[in-house]
Amino acid sequence: MSAPATPGAGTLFVVATPIGHLGDLSPRAAEVLRTVDAVAAEDTRRTARLFAHLGVPAPSLLSLPAFDERGRIAAIVARLASGQSVALCTDAGTPGVSDPGVALVEAAWEAGARVVPVPGPSAALAALMASGLAADRFLFAGFLPRKGGGRAEALGWLAAVPATLVLYEAGNRTLETLVDLHAALGDRPAAVARELTKLHEEVLRGPLSGLPARLPDPVRGEVTIVVGGAPAPPAPAATEPLEVELGRRLAAGDPPTAVAREVARARGLRRADVYAALERLKRG
């Protein structure tokens, strides 16, 4: 646990809450919510229902809506400075991930408070898990600009990213966004996850071109879109003749099998043909 920079300062717990199924609230998150002095909530009514699920009275609930986050930070930071513990919750999922919270966390650090993450549900990670697309490297892009030059610029930038893309979208704009992604990125593999962990959860996977026809119009609920990353650029053309490269690598002591495999891949040749060239070189 990180130590506070200022002795006597309190702790801000950044708490992920369920995106639908209340059973996804972790025991640790539940314990934090039961024991803090106050909760900073995007919507206090939504967070009050979470405490009703826990069967305990809610502590002091402090409103922290997205439209006035910075205007309400000072009162929360004052509580932290006085030594109180505060939990930060948004309506669903992980605070700060396309939700309010970043400004409060930054202010807590500046005030010398301890900041403790309590990880848990995230629509972005849940959709990525279910998509079957590469998850070793991905970019969370949040919501695209709705229209105009900003949207075109964002799509153009995303088209070159060599990693899986994860985006959020409102249901009523999902079909338009899928069409725009197809036009800007090409017909890549993709998945659309709708209403994750809720009663009407749906995950569809396929090429970008085919997904709009499989969705209702209008799409309802909260949507996460996952798209395959930009393909790797073609390998640069070899700058030396094949026999010269093979001879150089043999002289360096590289194993012939590895040389055949690597050279064939780099030059787009059949491995058997490269190995045959190696044998000719060795026979002299």
N, C-alpha and C positions, 0 to 999 in steps of 0.2 A: 504494500500500500504506500502510495506517495506521501511524503511528509509535508505538512504545511510550511510555507515559507515564513509565515508570521506566527510566533507562539500564541496559543490561545485562539487562533482562528478555527472556524468550523469546517465542515466537510460538505462538499457538493457531490451527491451520488447521481450519476447520469444513468438512468434506469430505462432499459428497453422493456416495452410492454406488449401484450399480444396484438397481432394484426387482425385477429378474428377470434380464434379459438382461445377461450380463457384458460384452458388447460396448459397453454404454452407459457404462462407466467411461471418463471423459475422459483423454486423455494427461496433462493437467495434474494431475488427481487422482492418477493412477498415479505421476507423478514425486514429488508431495508424499509419498505413502505410502512410496516407496522411500527418501526422504532424511530423514524426521523421526527424532528420537531415541526417541519413544514414540507409541503410539496408544491413546487412550481409547475403548473400544468397549463398546457396549451388551451384546453377547455376544461374548466373545473367540473362541469357536469359529467363529462365522460370519465374523468378520474374518480369522481365520487362513486360512480357505478362499479369501478374496479374495487374500491374499498367495500362496497356492499357485497361483492363476490367473495372477498376475503372474510367477511363477517366481523369486521372491526370498524369502530368509528374513524372517520377521516381526521387527520390532524389539520392544522391550519392550511387551507388551500389558497395558493397565490396564483392569480391569473397571469399567464404569459403568452398572449396570443401573437401570432406571426405579424399582424399588422402594427403592433405596438411593443415589440419585444424590447427594443432599446429604451423605450420610455419607462419601462417597469423594472428594469434591472437593478436600479439603485436600492430599492427597498429590500430586494432579495440579498444583494451583496451586504447590506447593513446587517442582516441576520447572520450571515456567514462570519462577518467581522466580529460579531458579538459572541461567537463560539457555537452557534446553533448548527444543527445538521439539516440539510435541505436535499430533497430528492427532486430531480428534474424529470418530468414525464411529458411526452407529447400524446396526441390522441391514440396513436398506434405505432408500434415499431420502435426504431432507434432514434432518439433525439439527435438533431443536427443533420440527419441524412434526408435532405429535402424536407426538413421540418425545423421549427424553431429550436434554439438551444445553443448554437455556436457562439452567439454574442454573450450569453450568460456564462458559458464555460470560460471564455476568454477573460471576462471581467472577474470571475472567481480566481483564476490564476493571478491576475494583476493585484487582487486584494490579498494575496497570500494564503488563500484557503487551500485545503486538500481537495483534489478532484479524483474521484474514484469511479471508473466505469463498471456498470453492472450489465454485462452483455445479455442478449437474448434475441427475440424475434426481429426479423428484417425481411421485408418483401423482396428486396433486391437479391439477397442471398438465397432465399427460398426459391425464387424463380430460377436463379442460376443452377441451383441444385437439381431442379426438376427438368431443366432444358436439355441435358445431355451434351451441351456444347462445352468447349474447353474452359476449364475454370482455374487453370494454373496461372493465367494472366488475364485480367479483365479490367474494364474501365466502367465505373458508374457515372453516367452522364446526367442523371436526374431528369428534369422536364426540359424538352426542347423549347426554344422560343416559339410562340404561337404562329407567327407569320412574318413576312417581310424579309429584309436583308439579313436580319439576325438569324432567322431560321435557316436560310440558305447557307450562310456562313458556317453555322454549327454543323449542318449535314455534310458540307464539304470537308470540314476538319475531321469529322468522325469517319469519313470514308477512307482515310489513310491510316487510321489507328490499327496497328497489328495485334489487336487483343479483342476478346469477346466484349461486346457492348451491352450494357444494362441500362434501360431507360424506364422512367415512370411516365404514365399518360392517363389522362381522364378518359373514362369510357366513351363519352360522346365524340372524342377526337381520335380514337384509336385507329379507325379505318383510314382516315386521312393520313395519319402518321405512318402507317404501314405502307401506303402507296408512295409517300415521299421518301421513305427509307429505301424502298425498292428502286426508285428512280435515281437516287443519289449513290447508293452503295452497290447496286447490282442484285442479282437473285441469290442472295446468301441464305444459308440455313438459319432458321430463327424459331423462336417460341414466344407464344403469348400466354401469360398467366393472369387469370382474372379471379378476383375474390378469393385469394389464397387463404386457406385454413377456415373459410366460411362455408355455409351450407351449399352455396352454388359454385363452389370452386371448380375451375376449369383450366386445364393446361393443354394447349395445342402446339404441335411442332411440325415444321415443314419449311419449304422455301418461302421467302418473302412474297413471291408472286401469288402463291396459292392461299395464304392465310386469310386475306379479307373475305373471300367467298365462303369460308368455313365459320365465320363469325356472324352473329345476328346484327341487324341494323335497326336501331342503334345498339351499340355495345353498352352494357350497364356495369356499374361497379368500378372498382379500382384495378388498374391494369399495370403489369410490368412486362416490358418487351425485352427479349434477349436476342442478340444478333451476332452471328459469327464475325470474327475480325477480318481485317484486310488480308488477302493472301500474301504470302511471302514473295518478295520480288524475285524474278528469275536469277539464277546464278550468273555471275559475270562470265563472259566468254573467256575460254582459256587463251592465254597469251603466249604459250609455248607449245611446240608440237607434242603430240602424245608420247612419242618414243623418247623425247628429251625429258619429259616429266617423269616417265617411268624409270628411265635410267638414273636420273638424279635421286629418286626416292629409294631405289634399290641400293645405290651406292651409299646412301645414308643409313642403311640397315633396317629400313621399314619392312615389316612382314609382308610378303607378296599378297596374302589374302586380304589384309587391311588395305593395301594399296589398290587392289582391284575394286574393292567395295567403294572406297572413297572417291577414286578417280571416276568410276562409272557414274556415281551419283552426281558429282560435280559437272561432268561433261554431258550427261544425258545419254550415256552409252550402255549397252548390255554388259553386265559384269563378265560374262563368258568371253566376250570379244576382248575386253581389257586383259583378262587373265591369259588369253592366248597370245596377246602381244607381249606380255611379261615373259612367257615361256620362250618366245622367239629371241627376246633380248638375252635371256640367261644362256641359251644355246650358242649365242654369239654370232 
